[in-house]
Amino acid sequence: MKHSAAETVHLKRSIGLVGLVLYGLGVTIGAGIYVLVGEAIVRAGQYAPAAFLLSAIVMGFTAASFAELSGRVPQAAGEAVFVEKSFGLPWLTIVVGLAVLVEAMIAAAAIAVGSAGYLAELINLPKEVLVAFIVLGMATIASWGIRESVAIAGAMTLVEVAGLLVIIYFGLVNEPNSLSALPAALMPPPTDWSAMSGVLAASMITFFAFIGFDDVVNLVEEAKNSKKIMPWAIGITLSIVTVLYVLVSFVTAQNVSVQDLTGTSAPISLLFERLTGLPPLAITMIAIIATMNGVVIMLIMAARVAYGMAKEGRLPAWIGAVSPRTKTPLRATLLVAAAVLVLAIFTPLDTLAETSSEVLLLVFVMINLALVWFKIKGVPAPAGTFTVHIAFPVAGAVFCVALLLGASLVGG
């Protein structure tokens, strides 16, 4: 039969907890802090850490929902399949699945544009050429094999986390008493509408920086003992990136002016130079690795979503074909990469980031409601599944809607 390969070749379970966390950290960190910390500070000023913390809180409730749903419905194309199994509405499944696909491709495009900004510090070529090099190169890695792809991404993740730790260390050592100002940066006065509106306006940018923990669930069919380790992977990923983001944005706001951040496409390199007095070559290289890592992991995730939807009959079956040689959804990966390339070349970075955040928030509303509906119907979770009280998905849905409305009211 024409599609026999898709029916007989399956994804390979080869990823443990460390691999999942490194995957989650890689896509999350690459998606945000290296690219968008400057834009967040331009919008929120000294209260940029508050915007990151707000996004983390919103993500926290939704993360709890993802952790339970990954055990209830352990299939790739997580978001679409969660909605399918909960509501049983094929049209809604397709809408959510396509929304996740679109969001992932927009996010990958945004990260590729950010990566090109750092690469341009070293290579004087047109942005379009650099973007094409990045997207096509990362698509090649994503097509290679899941174990190999995650291993490469894991190594790149360790490098990018090390880069952020260096920034934090120098920022705090140079100003030993600066940490005393952190609590105030995390809690703008409720009566200061200018500060609050700045935080809300920045929230759509900072929310984009947390995209990644949710992508971990799309590797559920390739994870060892996924029911046990998936909730841990989600929680550990979100906790680590929250601490890193709050501290990096705090150090950046303390050391670089809004005017300087407005004029650079490589904010972390500028910060490194200010803090250390050294040429920014090393941190620029790390930023390039971090952002390229984000691209490759987003491509992996988007391809798994397309594969999962095709497997469920919600996209053409040929898209879900798994390569017998690489054991990866090769066709889906190539289609996703082509779409990312077009988006990255023709759409501005801030538009990509905000649009990705808006789409993802709407998807998160549906994911939280899917878990609420499971619980209202009284559908029991499989034995050994991580579970949360119904208040968590309810709060997750409410916070996602509130963030969308709040950001739109202030023109975010």
N, C-alpha and C positions, 0 to 999 in steps of 0.2 A: 504494500500500500504506500501511497505517496508520503504519508506522515508517520510511517512506522518508526522512524528514528526518534521522533518526538515522543512516541508512546513507549519506547523500550529503553531509552537512555534517560537516566535520572540524575538529579543533582547529587553531589557527593558530600556526605557528612564528615567533615574534617576540621572543624573550627571549635576550639575550646573557649573558656571564659576569657582568658587573656587576649586571644585573637579577636573576640567580639568587642571587648573594651577598647582595644587599640583601633579597631575598625570604627567604633563609635566616636572615639576621640579624634581620629583622623579626619572624618568627614565633618564633624562639628567645628573643630578648631580651624580647619582649612576653609570652612564656609564663612567664618566670621571675623575673628579678631584681627588677623593679619590684613584683611581687606577693608573692614568697615569701622574700626575703632575711631578713626579720624572723623568720619561722618557723624558718628554718635556724639562725639564731643562738640562738634560744630552745632548740633541741635540742642544738646542738654548741658553743655558747659561742664562746670565742676560736678554736676549731678549725673554725669554719664554712668557712674557705678550704680546709681539708683535705677536707671533704665535697664541695665543688665540684670539687676536683682529682681526687678518687676517681671521681666521676661522669664527668669528662672522659676519664679513662683507659679506663673501661669503654666509653664512647662511641667512643673512638678506634679500637679494634679493629673494632667494628661498622661504623664509618664506612668503613673500608677495604673491608669486604664489600659495603656499599652501592655504593661507587664502582665496583667490578668488575661487580656485578650490573646496574648501570644501563647498562653497555655490552653485557653478554650479553643482556639482555632490556629493550630500550628502549621500554617501554610504560607508560602511566599505570596507576594502581593498582599501583604498584611491588611492594609487599610480597606482595600476593596473587598477582600474576603471576609473581614470582620463585619462589614455592613451587609454583605450577602447573607451570611449565616444568621445575623440578628434580625434583619427586617424582611428578608426574603423577597426583595423587590429588585428584579434584574436591571431595570432602568437606573435605579439609584446606585447599584453596584458599579455600573458602567460609568456614571457621572463621577462618583468618588474615585474610581480607579484612574480615569482619565485626568482628573484634577491632580492626583498624586503624581502621575506621569509628567504632566505639564509643569507642576511645581518643581519636580526634580530636575527637569531639563532647564528651566529658568534659573534655578539655583546653580547648576553646573556652569551655565553660561556666565552668571555673575562672578563666580569664583575664577573662571578662565580669564575674564576681563581684568580682575584684580591681579591675577598671576602675571598677566602680560604687562601690567604696570610696574611690577618689580623686575621682570625680565628686561624691560626697556631701560632700566638703570645700567644694565651690562651690555645689551645688544641694541645697536641703533638701527632698528628695522621698523617698518610700519606696524601699527597695532594689529591690523588684520592678519599680517603674516605671522606674528607671534602667537596670536590666538589660535590660528589654524595649526601651527606646530604643536601647541599645548594640547588641544582637543584630540588631534589625530594620534599623538604620541600616547596620551592617556587611554584612548580607546584601544590601542594595541595591547597595553598592559591589562586592561579590563577583560580582553578577549582571551588572554593566555590560559587562565585556569584559576579557580577560586582560591585554592590554597596558595598558589604562587602570588596572585594579586593581593591577597590579604597579608601575606608575608612582606611583600614590598611596601604595602601601605603601612604595615605595623612599624617597619624600620623608619620610614619617613615620619611617622607620627612621633616616635621617640625624639627625633631631631627637632621637630617643630615645638614640642613641649619644652625641650631643653632651651630653645631660643627664648620662649616666654619666661622661663624661670630666670634666665640671665637678665632679662629686662627688669623683672620684679626685684631681683637681688640688688642690682645697681641703683634702681630707683629708691629703694628703702635704705640702702647704705649711705647714699649721698645725702639723704634727708632723714636721719634716724628718728626724728620726732614727728615725721609726716603722718605716721599711722594714727596719731591722735585726731587727725582731721577726717579719717575714714568714716566714722559713724555719721557725721554731719553730711557727708557726700552721699550716704545711703538713704537719708531721710530728709528730703527737702521740706521746708515748712508748709503745712497744708494751706496756710493762708496766702502763700506766695504763688499766685496764679501763673506768673511768668515762669517760675522754676518748675511748677507742676506741668504746665503745658509743654515745656521743653523736654521733660522726661517722657511724657506721652508721645510727643512727636518723634523722639529718638527710639521709642519702644518698637516701632515697626522695623527699624534697622537692627536693634539689638536682638529682637526676636529671631531675625534671620540668622544671627550668629549662633543660635542654639539648635538650628536645624541639624539633625544627625542622630540624636538618640533614638528617634522613631525609625530611622533607617535600619537599625540593628534587627528589627523584627523580620525584615525581608530576607534575612539569612537563616531563618528558623529551620528550613529544610536542609541546611548545610552545617548546622551546629550539632555537636555531640551533647546528648542529654539536655535538649533545649528547654524542656519544661522547668528544669532546676536552675540552669545558668542564665536564661534570658532575663528574668527580672533583676538579677544581680548585675548583669551587664548594663541594663538600662539605668539603674540607680547609680552605679559607680561612675558611668560616663557623665551623667548630668551633674553629679556632685563635684567632680574634678573640674569640669569646664566652668562651672559657676564661680568657684574660687579663683581660677586663673583669670577669668574675664573681669571680675570685680577689681582684682589687684592691678591688672594691666591697664584697664581704663582709668583707674585712680592715679597710677604713676604717670600715665600719659597726660592727663588733665593737669597734673601738678607741674609738668616740665616743658610742655609744648603749647604755644599759644594757638588760639582758634584760627588766627590769620595764617600761621604757618601750616596748620593742618589743612586748611582750605586749599592751599596751593600745592599739595603733594599727592601723588598717586601711590606713594610708598611710605605710609605713616610709621610703620614699625622701624624701618631703616632710619628715618629721621629721628625717632625717639632714641634709638641705640646710639647714634652719633652724638646727640645732646648729652646723654647720660655718661658715656664712656670717653668721649673725645677721640675715639678711634674711627678709622674709616669704616663705613657701614657695609663693606663687602661681605663679611661673614654673615651678618644678620639678613642681608639681602638674599644670599644664597639659601638660608634657612627659610625665609619667607617664600621664595620660589618653590622650594620643596613642599612647604606646608600647603600652599595653594594648589599646586599640581596634585598633591595627595587628595585634596578635597574634590578635585575634578574626577580623578579616577574612581573614587569611592562613590560619588554621586552617579557616575555612569554604571557602576556595578549595581547599585540599588535600583535605578530606573529600569535597567534591563531585566532585573528580577521581577519587578512589578509587571512589566509587559509580558514576561514569561508566565507569571502566575495567572494573569487575566486570560491569556491565550489557552492555558491549560484548563481553565474553567469555562471556556467557550465564549468569553466576552470580547475577545479579539481574534482575528484570523489565526487558525491553528499553525500556519507556517511560521508565524512570528515566534511561537513558543518552541521551535525546534532546538534541541540541545545537541551541540556538536559532539559526535562520538570521540573525537580526538582530544578536545580541550575540556569536555564535560561542562561547557558554559553555553548560555543562550546567545550564540554568536550573531544571529540575524537581528535579534532585539538590540544587542549592543551597538551594532553598526547603524541601525535606524535612529536610535537615541543620539548617538554621536553626531550624526548628520544634522539633526534638529538643533542640538546644542550649538553647533558651529554657526548656523544661521542666526540664532538668537544673540550669540555673543558678538558677532560682527555688526549687527544692525540696531542693538538696543543699549541705551546708556546704563551704567552700573547701578545708580540709585533707583532707577525705574525697575530694573531686574530684581533688586533686593526687596523693594517694597511690594512688588507684585507677588513675588514668591511667598513673602510673609502673609499677605492677605489670603492667598489661595490656601496656604497650609493651615491658617487659623480656621477657615471654613471647614476644611477636612477634619481638623481636630474636634470641632463641634460635633460633627457626625460620628466620629469615633467614640467620643464620650457618651453620646446618646445611644449608640449601639450597645454599649455595656449597660447603660441604664435599662434598656429594653430587655436585655438578657435577664437582668435581675428582676424586673417587674413581672416577666413571664414565669419566673421561678425555674429557669433552666439551670440545672446544677453544673458546676464546673467539674471537669474530670479530676479524679483523685490525684493529689499532689500538686495541683495548680495553685499558684500564688493568687490570692484574692484580696479585694479591698471592699470597704463599706460603700454602699450606693452614694453616700455623700461625696465621695471623691470624683466620680464621673460627673455628677451634677455640678459640683464646684468647677470642674475643668471646663465644662461647656459654658457656664456663666462667665468665667474669667476670660475665655477666648472671645466671646461676644463683646464683653466689656472693653477688652483691649482694642478690638476692631473699631468699636464706636468711639472710644476715647481718642484714638489716634486720628480718626476721620474728623472729629469735632475741632481738633487743633490744626487740621491741615496736614497731618502726618503723611 
